[in-house]
Amino acid sequence: MTFKAVFSLVKQLYISEKLRLIKWMVPEIERELVVVRPTLGKSLWGLCADLGMAPSAAEIDEVSG
């Protein structure tokens, strides 16, 4: 069934039935969003882990000053 067909049927409902449908659909959609939520992969810390230790502020001052 297409979206247009479903929407056409929903438009024929009384307002009280439309509201009841929305109350039922919102939790369903929220559950799907939790399951489908994409993972971001590695954090920036994880992406930079192979670079080793970062220089401290004191070391940077020493080199630049």
C-alpha positions in Angstrom: 0.0 0.0 0.0 1.4 3.4 -0.9 1.6 6.5 1.3 -0.9 8.3 -0.9 -3.4 5.4 -0.5 -3.0 5.4 3.3 -3.2 9.2 3.5 -6.4 9.2 1.4 -7.9 6.7 3.9 -6.7 8.7 6.9 -8.3 11.9 5.5 -11.7 10.2 5.6 -11.5 9.5 9.4 -13.3 11.7 11.9 -11.0 14.1 13.8 -11.2 12.0 17.0 -10.0 8.9 15.0 -7.2 10.9 13.5 -6.0 12.0 16.9 -6.2 8.4 18.2 -4.2 7.3 15.2 -1.5 9.9 16.0 -1.4 8.9 19.7 -0.8 5.3 18.5 1.7 6.2 15.8 4.0 8.5 17.8 5.3 5.8 20.2 5.7 3.4 17.3 7.9 6.0 15.4 9.9 6.8 18.5 10.7 3.1 19.0 11.9 2.8 15.4 14.0 5.9 15.7 15.8 4.5 18.8 16.5 1.2 16.9 17.5 2.9 13.7 19.6 5.7 15.2 22.9 5.7 13.3 26.1 5.3 15.3 28.6 8.0 14.8 31.5 5.6 14.6 34.7 6.5 16.3 34.9 9.6 18.4 37.5 12.3 17.6 39.5 10.8 20.4 39.4 7.4 18.8 40.3 8.8 15.4 43.4 10.5 16.9 44.5 7.6 19.2 47.2 6.4 16.8 48.9 9.8 16.9 50.2 9.2 20.4 50.3 11.6 23.3 49.6 15.3 22.6 52.2 17.9 23.7 51.4 19.7 27.0 50.9 23.5 27.1 54.3 23.8 28.8 56.0 21.9 26.0 54.4 24.1 23.4 55.5 27.3 25.3 59.0 25.9 25.5 59.2 25.4 21.7 57.6 28.7 20.7 59.3 30.9 23.3 
